[in-house]
Structures are given as structure tokens and as C-alpha cells.
Amino acid sequence: MELFFKIVLVIFSLGLILTVLLQKGKSAGLSGAITGGAEHLFGKQKARGMDLFLSRLTLVLAIGFFVLSLIVSYVLHD
């Protein structure tokens, strides 16, 4: 059971890192490279939708990471 939680924690960690890197920052970041072409083809609405999706996904992954960290620390403590 301990190994399962550790593996899921690593998956959440990597997912959180990737979603943060994909978000648009002050200099457009990696998200601009991915959605830049989408803005020209589909308009800015799709790009805005992608940023909203990444923002919500980051929130979900961050909450999951926090909860899993507490679970893993509790399991290791006992």
C-alpha cells in the first residue's frame, strides 16, 4: 500500500510540474509555443480556454499532491 501511494505521489508531482511549465507566464512561456498556432487558426477563445483548463488542472493536481503527501507521511510514520 505504501508503494502505491508513493507511485501516485510521483505521478502527481510530475503532472504538477508539467502543468505549471505549460501555463502562460509574463513572457508567454511554453504555453505560447503550443497555443500560439491555435490562436491564429481558432482565435483567442481557444487559447483562453486552454489557459483556464491548465489553471484548473494545476489546482486539482496541487490539492492531490498535498493530500497524498500527508497520506504518505502518515503511512511512513506508523
PDB file of N, CA, C and O in Angstrom:
ATOM      1  N   MET A   1       0.829  -1.191   0.000  1.00  0.00           N
ATOM      2  CA  MET A   1       0.000   0.000   0.000  1.00  0.00           C
ATOM      3  C   MET A   1       0.875   1.257   0.000  1.00  0.00           C
ATOM      4  O   MET A   1       0.571   2.241  -0.674  1.00  0.00           O
ATOM      5  N   GLU A   2       1.956   1.202   0.763  1.00  0.00           N
ATOM      6  CA  GLU A   2       2.880   2.333   0.845  1.00  0.00           C
ATOM      7  C   GLU A   2       3.491   2.637  -0.526  1.00  0.00           C
ATOM      8  O   GLU A   2       3.603   3.798  -0.922  1.00  0.00           O
ATOM      9  N   LEU A   3       3.880   1.593  -1.234  1.00  0.00           N
ATOM     10  CA  LEU A   3       4.473   1.758  -2.557  1.00  0.00           C
ATOM     11  C   LEU A   3       3.477   2.376  -3.533  1.00  0.00           C
ATOM     12  O   LEU A   3       3.852   3.217  -4.350  1.00  0.00           O
ATOM     13  N   PHE A   4       2.224   1.972  -3.457  1.00  0.00           N
ATOM     14  CA  PHE A   4       1.185   2.519  -4.323  1.00  0.00           C
ATOM     15  C   PHE A   4       1.055   4.028  -4.136  1.00  0.00           C
ATOM     16  O   PHE A   4       1.016   4.777  -5.113  1.00  0.00           O
ATOM     17  N   PHE A   5       0.989   4.473  -2.884  1.00  0.00           N
ATOM     18  CA  PHE A   5       0.849   5.902  -2.616  1.00  0.00           C
ATOM     19  C   PHE A   5       2.076   6.680  -3.082  1.00  0.00           C
ATOM     20  O   PHE A   5       1.951   7.803  -3.569  1.00  0.00           O
ATOM     21  N   LYS A   6       3.247   6.095  -2.936  1.00  0.00           N
ATOM     22  CA  LYS A   6       4.462   6.770  -3.392  1.00  0.00           C
ATOM     23  C   LYS A   6       4.468   6.919  -4.914  1.00  0.00           C
ATOM     24  O   LYS A   6       4.863   7.963  -5.433  1.00  0.00           O
ATOM     25  N   ILE A   7       4.035   5.887  -5.625  1.00  0.00           N
ATOM     26  CA  ILE A   7       3.988   5.958  -7.087  1.00  0.00           C
ATOM     27  C   ILE A   7       2.981   7.006  -7.538  1.00  0.00           C
ATOM     28  O   ILE A   7       3.264   7.790  -8.444  1.00  0.00           O
ATOM     29  N   VAL A   8       1.806   7.027  -6.913  1.00  0.00           N
ATOM     30  CA  VAL A   8       0.791   8.020  -7.262  1.00  0.00           C
ATOM     31  C   VAL A   8       1.296   9.428  -6.940  1.00  0.00           C
ATOM     32  O   VAL A   8       1.017  10.368  -7.684  1.00  0.00           O
ATOM     33  N   LEU A   9       2.035   9.581  -5.839  1.00  0.00           N
ATOM     34  CA  LEU A   9       2.596  10.879  -5.471  1.00  0.00           C
ATOM     35  C   LEU A   9       3.595  11.357  -6.518  1.00  0.00           C
ATOM     36  O   LEU A   9       3.608  12.540  -6.857  1.00  0.00           O
ATOM     37  N   VAL A  10       4.421  10.472  -7.029  1.00  0.00           N
ATOM     38  CA  VAL A  10       5.383  10.838  -8.073  1.00  0.00           C
ATOM     39  C   VAL A  10       4.647  11.243  -9.348  1.00  0.00           C
ATOM     40  O   VAL A  10       5.044  12.201 -10.012  1.00  0.00           O
ATOM     41  N   ILE A  11       3.582  10.526  -9.695  1.00  0.00           N
ATOM     42  CA  ILE A  11       2.793  10.868 -10.887  1.00  0.00           C
ATOM     43  C   ILE A  11       2.166  12.248 -10.726  1.00  0.00           C
ATOM     44  O   ILE A  11       2.192  13.051 -11.658  1.00  0.00           O
ATOM     45  N   PHE A  12       1.604  12.531  -9.552  1.00  0.00           N
ATOM     46  CA  PHE A  12       1.023  13.850  -9.303  1.00  0.00           C
ATOM     47  C   PHE A  12       2.099  14.930  -9.344  1.00  0.00           C
ATOM     48  O   PHE A  12       1.857  16.027  -9.848  1.00  0.00           O
ATOM     49  N   SER A  13       3.280  14.632  -8.820  1.00  0.00           N
ATOM     50  CA  SER A  13       4.375  15.607  -8.829  1.00  0.00           C
ATOM     51  C   SER A  13       4.775  15.961 -10.249  1.00  0.00           C
ATOM     52  O   SER A  13       4.915  17.137 -10.584  1.00  0.00           O
ATOM     53  N   LEU A  14       4.961  14.953 -11.084  1.00  0.00           N
ATOM     54  CA  LEU A  14       5.341  15.204 -12.471  1.00  0.00           C
ATOM     55  C   LEU A  14       4.235  15.939 -13.228  1.00  0.00           C
ATOM     56  O   LEU A  14       4.513  16.834 -14.026  1.00  0.00           O
ATOM     57  N   GLY A  15       2.993  15.562 -12.978  1.00  0.00           N
ATOM     58  CA  GLY A  15       1.877  16.256 -13.615  1.00  0.00           C
ATOM     59  C   GLY A  15       1.803  17.713 -13.204  1.00  0.00           C
ATOM     60  O   GLY A  15       1.529  18.586 -14.028  1.00  0.00           O
ATOM     61  N   LEU A  16       2.046  17.976 -11.928  1.00  0.00           N
ATOM     62  CA  LEU A  16       2.023  19.348 -11.431  1.00  0.00           C
ATOM     63  C   LEU A  16       3.144  20.172 -12.059  1.00  0.00           C
ATOM     64  O   LEU A  16       2.928  21.318 -12.453  1.00  0.00           O
ATOM     65  N   ILE A  17       4.314  19.602 -12.151  1.00  0.00           N
ATOM     66  CA  ILE A  17       5.439  20.300 -12.779  1.00  0.00           C
ATOM     67  C   ILE A  17       5.127  20.625 -14.239  1.00  0.00           C
ATOM     68  O   ILE A  17       5.375  21.739 -14.699  1.00  0.00           O
ATOM     69  N   LEU A  18       4.585  19.654 -14.960  1.00  0.00           N
ATOM     70  CA  LEU A  18       4.277  19.867 -16.377  1.00  0.00           C
ATOM     71  C   LEU A  18       3.204  20.935 -16.581  1.00  0.00           C
ATOM     72  O   LEU A  18       3.330  21.776 -17.472  1.00  0.00           O
ATOM     73  N   THR A  19       2.155  20.907 -15.766  1.00  0.00           N
ATOM     74  CA  THR A  19       1.095  21.898 -15.950  1.00  0.00           C
ATOM     75  C   THR A  19       1.567  23.306 -15.600  1.00  0.00           C
ATOM     76  O   THR A  19       1.140  24.276 -16.225  1.00  0.00           O
ATOM     77  N   VAL A  20       2.436  23.422 -14.614  1.00  0.00           N
ATOM     78  CA  VAL A  20       2.968  24.745 -14.278  1.00  0.00           C
ATOM     79  C   VAL A  20       3.849  25.257 -15.415  1.00  0.00           C
ATOM     80  O   VAL A  20       3.796  26.439 -15.757  1.00  0.00           O
ATOM     81  N   LEU A  21       4.653  24.381 -15.998  1.00  0.00           N
ATOM     82  CA  LEU A  21       5.512  24.798 -17.102  1.00  0.00           C
ATOM     83  C   LEU A  21       4.721  25.156 -18.357  1.00  0.00           C
ATOM     84  O   LEU A  21       5.161  25.992 -19.146  1.00  0.00           O
ATOM     85  N   LEU A  22       3.572  24.541 -18.548  1.00  0.00           N
ATOM     86  CA  LEU A  22       2.766  24.813 -19.733  1.00  0.00           C
ATOM     87  C   LEU A  22       1.948  26.098 -19.635  1.00  0.00           C
ATOM     88  O   LEU A  22       1.461  26.599 -20.649  1.00  0.00           O
ATOM     89  N   GLN A  23       1.793  26.631 -18.436  1.00  0.00           N
ATOM     90  CA  GLN A  23       0.967  27.827 -18.274  1.00  0.00           C
ATOM     91  C   GLN A  23       1.664  29.054 -18.829  1.00  0.00           C
ATOM     92  O   GLN A  23       2.891  29.157 -18.839  1.00  0.00           O
ATOM     93  N   LYS A  24       0.843  29.971 -19.285  1.00  0.00           N
ATOM     94  CA  LYS A  24       1.365  31.217 -19.841  1.00  0.00           C
ATOM     95  C   LYS A  24       1.828  32.113 -18.708  1.00  0.00           C
ATOM     96  O   LYS A  24       1.084  32.384 -17.765  1.00  0.00           O
ATOM     97  N   GLY A  25       3.042  32.558 -18.811  1.00  0.00           N
ATOM     98  CA  GLY A  25       3.585  33.466 -17.808  1.00  0.00           C
ATOM     99  C   GLY A  25       3.682  34.865 -18.386  1.00  0.00           C
ATOM    100  O   GLY A  25       2.997  35.190 -19.356  1.00  0.00           O
ATOM    101  N   LYS A  26       4.523  35.688 -17.800  1.00  0.00           N
ATOM    102  CA  LYS A  26       4.695  37.053 -18.282  1.00  0.00           C
ATOM    103  C   LYS A  26       5.305  37.074 -19.683  1.00  0.00           C
ATOM    104  O   LYS A  26       5.017  37.967 -20.481  1.00  0.00           O
ATOM    105  N   SER A  27       6.147  36.085 -19.973  1.00  0.00           N
ATOM    106  CA  SER A  27       6.790  36.051 -21.290  1.00  0.00           C
ATOM    107  C   SER A  27       6.185  34.973 -22.179  1.00  0.00           C
ATOM    108  O   SER A  27       6.839  34.518 -23.117  1.00  0.00           O
ATOM    109  N   ALA A  28       4.963  34.558 -21.910  1.00  0.00           N
ATOM    110  CA  ALA A  28       4.189  33.576 -22.677  1.00  0.00           C
ATOM    111  C   ALA A  28       4.653  32.145 -22.454  1.00  0.00           C
ATOM    112  O   ALA A  28       3.870  31.228 -22.703  1.00  0.00           O
ATOM    113  N   GLY A  29       5.851  31.902 -22.010  1.00  0.00           N
ATOM    114  CA  GLY A  29       6.323  30.573 -21.644  1.00  0.00           C
ATOM    115  C   GLY A  29       6.121  29.512 -22.704  1.00  0.00           C
ATOM    116  O   GLY A  29       6.004  29.820 -23.890  1.00  0.00           O
ATOM    117  N   LEU A  30       6.080  28.287 -22.282  1.00  0.00           N
ATOM    118  CA  LEU A  30       5.909  27.154 -23.181  1.00  0.00           C
ATOM    119  C   LEU A  30       4.483  27.099 -23.715  1.00  0.00           C
ATOM    120  O   LEU A  30       4.248  26.584 -24.808  1.00  0.00           O
ATOM    121  N   SER A  31       3.542  27.621 -22.957  1.00  0.00           N
ATOM    122  CA  SER A  31       2.151  27.627 -23.397  1.00  0.00           C
ATOM    123  C   SER A  31       1.980  28.443 -24.672  1.00  0.00           C
ATOM    124  O   SER A  31       1.167  28.085 -25.524  1.00  0.00           O
ATOM    125  N   GLY A  32       2.718  29.518 -24.817  1.00  0.00           N
ATOM    126  CA  GLY A  32       2.646  30.333 -26.016  1.00  0.00           C
ATOM    127  C   GLY A  32       3.129  29.589 -27.244  1.00  0.00           C
ATOM    128  O   GLY A  32       2.610  29.792 -28.342  1.00  0.00           O
ATOM    129  N   ALA A  33       4.110  28.735 -27.069  1.00  0.00           N
ATOM    130  CA  ALA A  33       4.613  27.953 -28.193  1.00  0.00           C
ATOM    131  C   ALA A  33       3.585  26.927 -28.644  1.00  0.00           C
ATOM    132  O   ALA A  33       3.468  26.641 -29.836  1.00  0.00           O
ATOM    133  N   ILE A  34       2.846  26.377 -27.703  1.00  0.00           N
ATOM    134  CA  ILE A  34       1.862  25.345 -28.038  1.00  0.00           C
ATOM    135  C   ILE A  34       0.573  25.971 -28.560  1.00  0.00           C
ATOM    136  O   ILE A  34       0.037  25.525 -29.574  1.00  0.00           O
ATOM    137  N   THR A  35       0.075  26.993 -27.880  1.00  0.00           N
ATOM    138  CA  THR A  35      -1.214  27.575 -28.273  1.00  0.00           C
ATOM    139  C   THR A  35      -1.060  28.738 -29.236  1.00  0.00           C
ATOM    140  O   THR A  35      -2.067  29.272 -29.699  1.00  0.00           O
ATOM    141  N   GLY A  36       0.146  29.147 -29.551  1.00  0.00           N
ATOM    142  CA  GLY A  36       0.346  30.261 -30.464  1.00  0.00           C
ATOM    143  C   GLY A  36      -0.269  30.010 -31.823  1.00  0.00           C
ATOM    144  O   GLY A  36      -0.926  30.892 -32.375  1.00  0.00           O
ATOM    145  N   GLY A  37      -0.070  28.830 -32.370  1.00  0.00           N
ATOM    146  CA  GLY A  37      -0.670  28.484 -33.649  1.00  0.00           C
ATOM    147  C   GLY A  37      -2.168  28.333 -33.545  1.00  0.00           C
ATOM    148  O   GLY A  37      -2.885  28.603 -34.509  1.00  0.00           O
ATOM    149  N   ALA A  38      -2.653  27.911 -32.403  1.00  0.00           N
ATOM    150  CA  ALA A  38      -4.094  27.741 -32.210  1.00  0.00           C
ATOM    151  C   ALA A  38      -4.807  29.085 -32.226  1.00  0.00           C
ATOM    152  O   ALA A  38      -5.949  29.176 -32.678  1.00  0.00           O
ATOM    153  N   GLU A  39      -4.146  30.128 -31.738  1.00  0.00           N
ATOM    154  CA  GLU A  39      -4.759  31.456 -31.754  1.00  0.00           C
ATOM    155  C   GLU A  39      -5.023  31.919 -33.178  1.00  0.00           C
ATOM    156  O   GLU A  39      -6.050  32.539 -33.454  1.00  0.00           O
ATOM    157  N   HIS A  40      -4.099  31.621 -34.081  1.00  0.00           N
ATOM    158  CA  HIS A  40      -4.275  32.052 -35.462  1.00  0.00           C
ATOM    159  C   HIS A  40      -5.362  31.239 -36.164  1.00  0.00           C
ATOM    160  O   HIS A  40      -6.116  31.777 -36.975  1.00  0.00           O
ATOM    161  N   LEU A  41      -5.440  29.961 -35.857  1.00  0.00           N
ATOM    162  CA  LEU A  41      -6.423  29.112 -36.524  1.00  0.00           C
ATOM    163  C   LEU A  41      -7.822  29.244 -35.937  1.00  0.00           C
ATOM    164  O   LEU A  41      -8.803  29.328 -36.676  1.00  0.00           O
ATOM    165  N   PHE A  42      -7.916  29.263 -34.625  1.00  0.00           N
ATOM    166  CA  PHE A  42      -9.218  29.205 -33.967  1.00  0.00           C
ATOM    167  C   PHE A  42      -9.595  30.486 -33.228  1.00  0.00           C
ATOM    168  O   PHE A  42     -10.686  30.570 -32.665  1.00  0.00           O
ATOM    169  N   GLY A  43      -8.737  31.454 -33.221  1.00  0.00           N
ATOM    170  CA  GLY A  43      -8.995  32.690 -32.486  1.00  0.00           C
ATOM    171  C   GLY A  43      -8.480  32.587 -31.064  1.00  0.00           C
ATOM    172  O   GLY A  43      -8.013  31.531 -30.638  1.00  0.00           O
ATOM    173  N   LYS A  44      -8.565  33.680 -30.338  1.00  0.00           N
ATOM    174  CA  LYS A  44      -8.017  33.718 -28.983  1.00  0.00           C
ATOM    175  C   LYS A  44      -8.878  32.973 -27.978  1.00  0.00           C
ATOM    176  O   LYS A  44      -8.411  32.670 -26.880  1.00  0.00           O
ATOM    177  N   GLN A  45     -10.113  32.673 -28.320  1.00  0.00           N
ATOM    178  CA  GLN A  45     -11.015  31.981 -27.388  1.00  0.00           C
ATOM    179  C   GLN A  45     -10.464  30.609 -27.017  1.00  0.00           C
ATOM    180  O   GLN A  45     -10.529  30.223 -25.850  1.00  0.00           O
ATOM    181  N   LYS A  46      -9.922  29.861 -27.979  1.00  0.00           N
ATOM    182  CA  LYS A  46      -9.364  28.531 -27.695  1.00  0.00           C
ATOM    183  C   LYS A  46      -8.152  28.646 -26.781  1.00  0.00           C
ATOM    184  O   LYS A  46      -7.989  27.847 -25.859  1.00  0.00           O
ATOM    185  N   ALA A  47      -7.303  29.637 -27.032  1.00  0.00           N
ATOM    186  CA  ALA A  47      -6.111  29.816 -26.203  1.00  0.00           C
ATOM    187  C   ALA A  47      -6.514  30.166 -24.775  1.00  0.00           C
ATOM    188  O   ALA A  47      -5.908  29.681 -23.820  1.00  0.00           O
ATOM    189  N   ARG A  48      -7.534  31.006 -24.630  1.00  0.00           N
ATOM    190  CA  ARG A  48      -8.018  31.362 -23.299  1.00  0.00           C
ATOM    191  C   ARG A  48      -8.596  30.141 -22.597  1.00  0.00           C
ATOM    192  O   ARG A  48      -8.433  29.979 -21.387  1.00  0.00           O
ATOM    193  N   GLY A  49      -9.271  29.284 -23.357  1.00  0.00           N
ATOM    194  CA  GLY A  49      -9.816  28.059 -22.794  1.00  0.00           C
ATOM    195  C   GLY A  49      -8.727  27.114 -22.326  1.00  0.00           C
ATOM    196  O   GLY A  49      -8.874  26.446 -21.303  1.00  0.00           O
ATOM    197  N   MET A  50      -7.629  27.056 -23.076  1.00  0.00           N
ATOM    198  CA  MET A  50      -6.503  26.206 -22.690  1.00  0.00           C
ATOM    199  C   MET A  50      -5.862  26.717 -21.407  1.00  0.00           C
ATOM    200  O   MET A  50      -5.496  25.923 -20.540  1.00  0.00           O
ATOM    201  N   ASP A  51      -5.721  28.032 -21.276  1.00  0.00           N
ATOM    202  CA  ASP A  51      -5.152  28.600 -20.049  1.00  0.00           C
ATOM    203  C   ASP A  51      -6.053  28.333 -18.849  1.00  0.00           C
ATOM    204  O   ASP A  51      -5.565  28.046 -17.756  1.00  0.00           O
ATOM    205  N   LEU A  52      -7.352  28.426 -19.047  1.00  0.00           N
ATOM    206  CA  LEU A  52      -8.298  28.141 -17.967  1.00  0.00           C
ATOM    207  C   LEU A  52      -8.226  26.666 -17.573  1.00  0.00           C
ATOM    208  O   LEU A  52      -8.240  26.331 -16.388  1.00  0.00           O
ATOM    209  N   PHE A  53      -8.150  25.792 -18.571  1.00  0.00           N
ATOM    210  CA  PHE A  53      -8.038  24.358 -18.300  1.00  0.00           C
ATOM    211  C   PHE A  53      -6.755  24.045 -17.529  1.00  0.00           C
ATOM    212  O   PHE A  53      -6.781  23.287 -16.560  1.00  0.00           O
ATOM    213  N   LEU A  54      -5.632  24.628 -17.960  1.00  0.00           N
ATOM    214  CA  LEU A  54      -4.358  24.393 -17.269  1.00  0.00           C
ATOM    215  C   LEU A  54      -4.383  24.936 -15.849  1.00  0.00           C
ATOM    216  O   LEU A  54      -3.803  24.340 -14.941  1.00  0.00           O
ATOM    217  N   SER A  55      -5.045  26.053 -15.656  1.00  0.00           N
ATOM    218  CA  SER A  55      -5.155  26.636 -14.321  1.00  0.00           C
ATOM    219  C   SER A  55      -5.946  25.717 -13.384  1.00  0.00           C
ATOM    220  O   SER A  55      -5.547  25.480 -12.244  1.00  0.00           O
ATOM    221  N   ARG A  56      -7.063  25.210 -13.880  1.00  0.00           N
ATOM    222  CA  ARG A  56      -7.882  24.310 -13.052  1.00  0.00           C
ATOM    223  C   ARG A  56      -7.175  22.978 -12.816  1.00  0.00           C
ATOM    224  O   ARG A  56      -7.253  22.419 -11.722  1.00  0.00           O
ATOM    225  N   LEU A  57      -6.491  22.474 -13.829  1.00  0.00           N
ATOM    226  CA  LEU A  57      -5.748  21.219 -13.677  1.00  0.00           C
ATOM    227  C   LEU A  57      -4.624  21.377 -12.657  1.00  0.00           C
ATOM    228  O   LEU A  57      -4.360  20.465 -11.874  1.00  0.00           O
ATOM    229  N   THR A  58      -3.964  22.530 -12.666  1.00  0.00           N
ATOM    230  CA  THR A  58      -2.914  22.808 -11.684  1.00  0.00           C
ATOM    231  C   THR A  58      -3.484  22.815 -10.276  1.00  0.00           C
ATOM    232  O   THR A  58      -2.867  22.285  -9.352  1.00  0.00           O
ATOM    233  N   LEU A  59      -4.648  23.407 -10.108  1.00  0.00           N
ATOM    234  CA  LEU A  59      -5.282  23.438  -8.788  1.00  0.00           C
ATOM    235  C   LEU A  59      -5.619  22.034  -8.302  1.00  0.00           C
ATOM    236  O   LEU A  59      -5.360  21.697  -7.147  1.00  0.00           O
ATOM    237  N   VAL A  60      -6.192  21.218  -9.175  1.00  0.00           N
ATOM    238  CA  VAL A  60      -6.548  19.842  -8.808  1.00  0.00           C
ATOM    239  C   VAL A  60      -5.299  19.035  -8.467  1.00  0.00           C
ATOM    240  O   VAL A  60      -5.277  18.312  -7.470  1.00  0.00           O
ATOM    241  N   LEU A  61      -4.259  19.157  -9.292  1.00  0.00           N
ATOM    242  CA  LEU A  61      -3.021  18.412  -9.030  1.00  0.00           C
ATOM    243  C   LEU A  61      -2.337  18.892  -7.755  1.00  0.00           C
ATOM    244  O   LEU A  61      -1.765  18.084  -7.023  1.00  0.00           O
ATOM    245  N   ALA A  62      -2.387  20.190  -7.481  1.00  0.00           N
ATOM    246  CA  ALA A  62      -1.778  20.713  -6.256  1.00  0.00           C
ATOM    247  C   ALA A  62      -2.498  20.193  -5.013  1.00  0.00           C
ATOM    248  O   ALA A  62      -1.858  19.814  -4.032  1.00  0.00           O
ATOM    249  N   ILE A  63      -3.820  20.178  -5.057  1.00  0.00           N
ATOM    250  CA  ILE A  63      -4.584  19.641  -3.919  1.00  0.00           C
ATOM    251  C   ILE A  63      -4.298  18.151  -3.751  1.00  0.00           C
ATOM    252  O   ILE A  63      -4.097  17.677  -2.633  1.00  0.00           O
ATOM    253  N   GLY A  64      -4.279  17.416  -4.859  1.00  0.00           N
ATOM    254  CA  GLY A  64      -3.958  15.990  -4.800  1.00  0.00           C
ATOM    255  C   GLY A  64      -2.569  15.735  -4.262  1.00  0.00           C
ATOM    256  O   GLY A  64      -2.365  14.821  -3.463  1.00  0.00           O
ATOM    257  N   PHE A  65      -1.604  16.543  -4.699  1.00  0.00           N
ATOM    258  CA  PHE A  65      -0.231  16.412  -4.210  1.00  0.00           C
ATOM    259  C   PHE A  65      -0.163  16.650  -2.703  1.00  0.00           C
ATOM    260  O   PHE A  65       0.510  15.914  -1.982  1.00  0.00           O
ATOM    261  N   PHE A  66      -0.854  17.670  -2.237  1.00  0.00           N
ATOM    262  CA  PHE A  66      -0.854  17.987  -0.811  1.00  0.00           C
ATOM    263  C   PHE A  66      -1.460  16.853   0.006  1.00  0.00           C
ATOM    264  O   PHE A  66      -0.895  16.444   1.021  1.00  0.00           O
ATOM    265  N   VAL A  67      -2.600  16.348  -0.430  1.00  0.00           N
ATOM    266  CA  VAL A  67      -3.280  15.265   0.286  1.00  0.00           C
ATOM    267  C   VAL A  67      -2.436  13.990   0.269  1.00  0.00           C
ATOM    268  O   VAL A  67      -2.290  13.323   1.294  1.00  0.00           O
ATOM    269  N   LEU A  68      -1.885  13.657  -0.894  1.00  0.00           N
ATOM    270  CA  LEU A  68      -1.051  12.457  -0.987  1.00  0.00           C
ATOM    271  C   LEU A  68       0.215  12.577  -0.153  1.00  0.00           C
ATOM    272  O   LEU A  68       0.681  11.586   0.409  1.00  0.00           O
ATOM    273  N   SER A  69       0.775  13.776  -0.066  1.00  0.00           N
ATOM    274  CA  SER A  69       1.957  13.985   0.782  1.00  0.00           C
ATOM    275  C   SER A  69       1.626  13.710   2.245  1.00  0.00           C
ATOM    276  O   SER A  69       2.409  13.089   2.964  1.00  0.00           O
ATOM    277  N   LEU A  70       0.468  14.175   2.672  1.00  0.00           N
ATOM    278  CA  LEU A  70       0.057  13.909   4.050  1.00  0.00           C
ATOM    279  C   LEU A  70      -0.182  12.419   4.278  1.00  0.00           C
ATOM    280  O   LEU A  70       0.191  11.882   5.321  1.00  0.00           O
ATOM    281  N   ILE A  71      -0.798  11.756   3.312  1.00  0.00           N
ATOM    282  CA  ILE A  71      -1.058  10.318   3.439  1.00  0.00           C
ATOM    283  C   ILE A  71       0.240   9.535   3.498  1.00  0.00           C
ATOM    284  O   ILE A  71       0.392   8.649   4.339  1.00  0.00           O
ATOM    285  N   VAL A  72       1.176   9.850   2.618  1.00  0.00           N
ATOM    286  CA  VAL A  72       2.458   9.133   2.589  1.00  0.00           C
ATOM    287  C   VAL A  72       3.226   9.369   3.884  1.00  0.00           C
ATOM    288  O   VAL A  72       3.822   8.437   4.424  1.00  0.00           O
ATOM    289  N   SER A  73       3.221  10.603   4.389  1.00  0.00           N
ATOM    290  CA  SER A  73       3.938  10.867   5.640  1.00  0.00           C
ATOM    291  C   SER A  73       3.282  10.137   6.811  1.00  0.00           C
ATOM    292  O   SER A  73       3.973   9.669   7.716  1.00  0.00           O
ATOM    293  N   TYR A  74       1.944  10.038   6.797  1.00  0.00           N
ATOM    294  CA  TYR A  74       1.244   9.317   7.857  1.00  0.00           C
ATOM    295  C   TYR A  74       1.532   7.820   7.780  1.00  0.00           C
ATOM    296  O   TYR A  74       1.735   7.182   8.813  1.00  0.00           O
ATOM    297  N   VAL A  75       1.553   7.248   6.574  1.00  0.00           N
ATOM    298  CA  VAL A  75       1.806   5.829   6.393  1.00  0.00           C
ATOM    299  C   VAL A  75       3.234   5.493   6.805  1.00  0.00           C
ATOM    300  O   VAL A  75       3.471   4.457   7.426  1.00  0.00           O
ATOM    301  N   LEU A  76       4.192   6.365   6.465  1.00  0.00           N
ATOM    302  CA  LEU A  76       5.579   6.121   6.821  1.00  0.00           C
ATOM    303  C   LEU A  76       5.826   6.270   8.324  1.00  0.00           C
ATOM    304  O   LEU A  76       6.725   5.643   8.883  1.00  0.00           O
ATOM    305  N   HIS A  77       5.020   7.105   8.959  1.00  0.00           N
ATOM    306  CA  HIS A  77       5.196   7.338  10.392  1.00  0.00           C
ATOM    307  C   HIS A  77       4.754   6.135  11.216  1.00  0.00           C
ATOM    308  O   HIS A  77       5.346   5.849  12.257  1.00  0.00           O
ATOM    309  N   ASP A  78       3.734   5.436  10.770  1.00  0.00           N
ATOM    310  CA  ASP A  78       3.221   4.277  11.533  1.00  0.00           C
ATOM    311  C   ASP A  78       3.980   3.042  11.259  1.00  0.00           C
ATOM    312  O   ASP A  78       3.672   1.991  11.821  1.00  0.00           O
TER     313      ASP A  78
END
